Amino acid sequence: MVNVAKREKFRIGELNIILCSDEYLYKLNVSYLKHKTYTDIITFDFSQGTSPLSGELYISLERVMENADKLGLTTRDELHRVMVHGLLHLCGYSDKTSSGKAEMRKQEDLYLSLRKFL
């Protein structure tokens, strides 16, 4: 994660990754984002300015395992994708539009392909 941030021209201050259940993350989604949907990750950005990055990544391990199974991936690979996704949000990427989603996926794929080297 540190190397991904570095390549994005950021450094990490404090980053907490919390693995939780689907139900716990659903409740956070409803409470904080007013979304009545299940999701694999919610990112809370506590950064003050640009760097260092500071935040919390809440990840539903159940959702990650289910998505990995559906996509024919290992849980490890899908978990890495979701973690990179959350970090990209902290770096300023947004997936609110189709072009934003495509750019985030492109960056996720890039960083996942470099895992052996980072």
Sequence and secondary structure as in RCSB ss.txt:
>XXXX:A:sequence
MVNVAKREKFRIGELNIILCSDEYLYKLNVSYLKHKTYTDIITFDFSQGTSPLSGELYISLERVMENADKLGLTT
RDELHRVMVHGLLHLCGYSDKTSSGKAEMRKQEDLYLSLRKFL
>XXXX:A:secstr
 HHHHHHTT  EEEEEEEEE HHHHHHHHHHHH   S  SEEEEE  SSSSSEEEEEEEEHHHHHHHHHHHT  H
HHHHHHHHHHHHHHHTT   SSHHHHHHHHHHHHHHHHTTTT 
